[in-house]
Amino acid sequence: MRAKLLVVGIIVLIVAIAGWVLLRTGDAAPKTRSEPVIQARWSEATGERMIEQATKSKLDYSLPELRVYDSAGRLIYRKTGAEPGETAEALNGALEADEAVSGPTFGETIGELETVDHQPLKIGPGPGVTVVDYWAEWCVPCKILDKELSAWAATRPPDSIRIVKAEADLPKLLRELGGKVVVRKRGEPVLLDAH
């Protein structure tokens, strides 16, 4: 009887590990991106400004956020949050409509960012479309959006899409500076104190 329970336990463990591996890696096929991806993060100055705003007004921010700029640097799409399965349709619609929407200029958006090794992010508009994807490690919708964004970009002509993956983890930055973060019931961070 003990031997049977041990075998069942080992099988359950193997299935659990396999499930965990699949969740961590997605599907079994290797992931490739055909579009250029630029890894970025908020600049120190931007992070400090955001923390100051957060501590004064209890700023609540939402992720993921997508900003899409055409080759001329016009903002043609901006959305905070993600609805699974709608990314490709929304981005294709924005590209077809080719209409400017209100929001930060290309220069303002890129000016808030730096490379992951803390150098200024020096890119201009074009060629093609620039998608700025604001994300954080703790953000589950960001991970879903990342997969959808990659799948969408793979359907576009080569060199027509450039993705800037901008880490916008304000709680992480606040913790690095010794601040306090409280987590809401839904898991979204709320900033309380920068001291």
N, C-alpha and C positions, 0 to 999 in steps of 0.2 A: 504494500500500500504506500509506504514512504517513497519507494522508487518511482511509482506512478506520479505521486505529487511532485517529486523533484523534477521529473521529465516535463510535466505540465507547467511547472514554474519556470523552467528554462525556456520552454517554447513561448510562454507569455513574455518573458524578458526579451527574447530575440525579436518578437513581433513589435514590442514597444520601442526597442532600439531602432528597428527598421523604419517605423513610423516617424520617430524623431529625426532620423537622417533625411527622410523624404521631405519633412516639413522644413528642415534647414536648407536643403539644396533645391527644393522645387521638384521638377521632374528629373528624369535620369539623363536627358539630353544635355550636353554642355551648353552653357549660355554664352552667346556671342553677341556683341553689339557691332553693328556696322557703322554707326554714327560716332563722331568724336565725342568723348565725354570728358568734361573738365571738372575736376574735384575742387570745391571751394568751400569757404566758410565765411561767416560774418567777420569783418575786420574788427580789430580791437576797439577802435573808435565807435563803430556801429554797435558793437556789443555793449559798451559802456553807456551809450545813449539809450539803448533799449532797456537796460537795467534801470537807468535813472527814471525813464518813463514808467516802467513797471512799478517801481517803489513809490512813486508819487501818486499814480492814478490807479494802482492795482491792475495794470495792463494785463489783459487776457489775450493771448494770441492763439491762432489755430493753424495747424498744419494738416496735410500738406498744402502748399501753395504753388501754383504754376503761373508763370508769366511767359508769354510767347511774343517775341519780337520778330518782325519781318526783316528782310535784308536791308531795308532802309533804316532800321532801328525803331520803327513804330510799334507800340504795344498793340497787339491785335487780339490777345486773349489773356484774361486773368481770372483765376478761380482759386478760392480757398476751400479746402475740403475735397473729398473725392467720393464719387458714387461708383462702385465697382461696375465695370463693363461699359462705362460711358465715355471714357477718355478718348478713344480713337475717333468716335463720332463727333465729339465736341471740338477736338483739335482740327479735324478735317473741315468741319463747318467754319471754324475761324479762318482757316487758310483760304477756303472758297469765298467767304464773305469779303476778305481783304479790307476790313474797316478798322480804323483806329478806335481803341476804347480808352477810357480815362484811367489814369494810374501813373506810376513812376516812369520816367523816361529811361531809355536804355542806359544812358550815362549814370543816372541816379542809382539804378539797380546794380550795375557793375561796380560803381564807386563804393557801395556798401560791402563789397566782397574782397577777399584775399585768397591766395592759394593756400593749400593745407600746410605749406611750409612758411606761412606768414609773409609772403611777398604780395605786392599789389597785383590784382587781377587785371591784366592788360589785354583786353580783347575789344574789338570794335564790332559794329553790326555786320552781319553777313559773313561769308557768303551763305545764302540760304536763310533758314529760320534758326533763331536761337531760342531754346527753351530753358528757362531757369526754374529748376525744381527745388523748392525749399523743403527740407526734410529734417527729421531727427531719428536717432536710433530707437527710441521708445515708441515711436509713432507707427502703429500697425497700418493705418490707411496709407501712410507714406510708402510702406513696403509693397502694398497692393498696387499703388499708383506706379511705382518703379517698374514692376513687371509689365503693366499695361503700356507704360511709356516706351519701354524697350521693344515690346511687340509692335507698337504703332510705328516707331522709328524704323524698324526693320522692313516695313512695307513701303517706305519712302525711297525715292531715288538716292543713289549714293551721293554723299557729300551735300545733301540738301538740308540736313538737320545737324545742329550742334547743341548738345545738352550740357548745361552747367548744373551740376549736382551741388547745391549750396546747403551745407549743414547750418541749420538755424535752431540749434538746441539751446535756447535761452536758459532753461534750468541747469544744464551742464555748465554753461558759462558762469551762471550765478554761483553754483557750488564751487567752481574753481576760484572764485573771488571771495569765498567764505560766507556767502549768503545762505539763506534758508529757503527751502522749497517745500510746499505742502501739496500732496496729491489729492485731487478730487475723487469723488466716488467713481466717475467714469474713467479715471486714469489720466486725465489731462492735467498738466502741471499748472499750478497757480503760484505766482511769485509773491512772496510776502515781505521779505526783508533783505536788503543788500548789505547789511552790517554783520 
